[in-house]
């Protein structure tokens, strides 16, 4: 194994996948994977959960000297979210442009269709005795981030339950 590979360590699977998918998305839909992944952060959880960006439609330029014209962002959404997006169009356009770093989007086109969201099934935590639960809670207590602390607490419970099965 080369020294370069050892220095890099483990990389998330999303990194090489993004490297493969990004050029395909850019060519086929004129959109980047970063925009798709950050959609909920850009538009907010209420709109983001019920919509997704589909593609960027860039206007054709007859000549190479023609001035730049912003694209149309095509967004898939369902139900009441279409009205909400329509009402917040200006804000969404400015947030998308800020995310992309330039005035890429000039208008939004809404396509009403079902938006499939991955459903994360959360397992129920295995039961642990009070002493073990207290020990796990004390060990993660110094962690300031609430989400990380709760995730580590669930991990501790799962590990303890797994050890008890053996």
NORGI-V149124 format. One record per run of one state. SS is the DSSP state (alpha for helix, beta for strand, coil for the rest). FROM is the first residue (numbers start at 0). TO is the last residue. Records with the same first field share a line. If there is no record, write none. Layout:
# NORGI-V149124
SS = FROM-TO / FROM-TO
This chain:
# NORGI-V149124
coil = 0-1 / 8-11 / 29-31 / 37-37 / 43-43 / 48-49 / 57-69 / 77-79 / 87-87 / 100-103 / 112-128 / 140-144 / 165-165
alpha = 2-7 / 12-28 / 32-36 / 38-42 / 44-47 / 80-86 / 88-99 / 129-139 / 145-164
beta = 50-56 / 70-76 / 104-111
